[in-house]
Amino acid sequence: MSEENYKQFKKEYANKEKEHYIDPLTGAYTTRIIDILKKYDDNNSYGLCFFIDLNNLKEVNDLYGHLIGNIYLRMVAHLLKGYLLEGDIILRIGGDEFLIMSTRSNGETYDTVNHYNEVLKEINDILLEESRNEGRVNPPIYQISYGWSKIDKNKPPAQAIKEALNKADERMYEHKKTFKNPFLKGNSWQEYAILQ
């Protein structure tokens, strides 16, 4: 981002109320940040994106209530923030979806993808352990699906971000297919762990 555009970015960000940019439930950025990046980030500072979806959130809300669903959302956001690399940001982009935008690219792509793959696997292990510790006969089962994509720095930011989000979303849905929905068959978390 050029110095002049950075000044404009900071000015626009400062002139808006915080709630326009921060999701009050999770503390993650909202998608309005992407609109500002598309407008001012002429250097395409972000080189990678990771699309993350909370599996079974609807079922958790339906079976255990929105309070438990909100705890699930906050827990995932908290875990994701704890593993962010310097300069990377996390956004909540839908009811059950998050996005990590990473400044790493080119030679750092492989290491960054490996870092976040390991992080997201570890978060899934933590979430499954949380499911076990719910103390219920049939506890909510917390898991995430995810996918990633490069952001093409040779294209205008708006186009590059849109294309990268679509690709990461496709990969996330491929990953989601590897999970069996335990709510459909009434599986317990023990059975679910075996299915993984």
N, C-alpha and C positions, 0 to 999 in steps of 0.2 A: 504494500500500500504506500503510495507516494506521501511525502510529508504534508502536502497541501490537502490531499484527500483524507489523510489521518486527522487533520485539524477539523475538516468538515464532519467526519465521522464522529469525533468526540463532541463537537458542537451539537449535532443532531441527537446523539445519545444523551447528552446532558440536559437538553431541552425537553426530553420526554420523561414522564413519570416512570419510576422504577418498575412498577407492576406491568408496564408494557413489554418489558424485556426479561423479567424474571417470573417463572412459574411459581405461584405462591405455595403450592403443595410440595414440590420437590426441590425448589431452589435452583433448578436448571434454567438455562436461557429459554426463551420462547422463539418461535420461528421468525419473529420480527427482526431478530439479529441477522438472519440470513438475508432478508430484504436489504438491510443496511450494507452487508458485505457485498451483495451483488451490485449495489450502487457505487460503493467507494473503493472496493478492493481491486484496483486496477492491476496489481501485481499477482493476483491469485495466490495469496499467502497460504491458503490451505491446499494441501496436496492429496489428502486421503480422507475418506469418510467411512464411518462404521454405523450401520443401521441396526438397531437393537429393538426387539419386540418382546414384551412380557407374555409368555404363554399362559393361557387359562385365566386371564384376568376377569373376563366376563363370568366364567364359572365360579371363580372365587367370590366375586361380588354377589352373584345370585345365591350361592349356597351359604356364605358366611357374612355377607353384608358389606357395604361400601367402606366401612371403617377398616376392616381387614384388608380390603383391596387397596385403600389409601396407604396403609402400612407397607404393603407389598411394593407399591410405587416408590415410596420414600426410601425404603430399604435398598432397592436397586439403584436409585439415583445416588444415594450415599456411597454405596460400594463403587459405582462407576467413577465418582469424583475422586475417591481415594486412590485410584490407579491412573489418573490422567497424567500424561507426559506434559512437561512444561510447555506452555503456549497453546495446548489443545483445549477445546471447549466442549461442553455437553449441552445439548438442547433437548427439551421435551417437544416432540413434533406432532403428537397425537395423544389420544387417551391412554394408550398402552405402548407408545413408541418413543424411543430416545435416539439421538444422533450424536456421535462423537465426530468432531471435525479436527483433523490433525494437520499441523503445519509441516510435518515431515513429508518428503517426496524424493524422487530420484533414487540416489544411493541408499537412502534411509528407509525406503519402502519396505523391503524384506524384513528388516529388524522391527519396524513399527507394526507391521501386520502380525509378525510372530509374537510381539509383546502383547498386543490386544487379544490375539487368539488365546494365549495362555491366561491372560487376565479374565477373559469372558468364561473360559472353562472353569477357572478357579471360583468365579462368582457363581456359576451354576452349582458347583460343589457346596459352596456356602449356603445357597438358597435351598438345596435339597436337605442339608443338615437342619436348616431352620424349619423346614416342613416336618422333619422327624421330631423336632422339639416343641411342636405346637401343643402337645398334650391332649389331642383330640383322638377319638377312635378313627375317624377318617379326616386327617388334617388337610388344609389347602396345600396344593403342590406348586411350589414356586420354581420356575425355570425360565430361561430366556433363549430366544433364537437370534441369530445375528448374521450379517453379511457385510462385505466391505467393497469399496471401489476407489480407484484413483480419480482425482479431479484433474482434468486436462488443462494444464496451465497455458496451452496454446490457443485456447478458446476464450471468448468473453466470459467473465465470471458467472453471469446469469445462466448462460447455456451450459457451461462446464458443471456447475453445481447441480442443475436439474438432471443432466445426463448421469452424473455420478450417483445421485440419490436413487434414480430409477434402477441402475445396475446393482447397487448395494441392496435395494429392496428385493430385487429378483433373487439374489444370493441368500438373503435372509429367509425367504420363503422356501428355498431349496433346503436350507438347514432345518427349518420348521418341520418339513416332511419326515425328518429322521426321528421326531418325537412322536410317541403314541399318546393320545389324549386319555389320561386315566379316568377322567370324569365320564367318558362315554361308556366305559365298561365297569365302572364302580371299583377300579383297582385301588388298593391302599398304596401308601408311599413305598412300602417294602416291595410290592409287585412292580411299581413304577421304576424303582431303582434297578431291578433286574432287567426291565425292558430297555434300559439305556445301554 
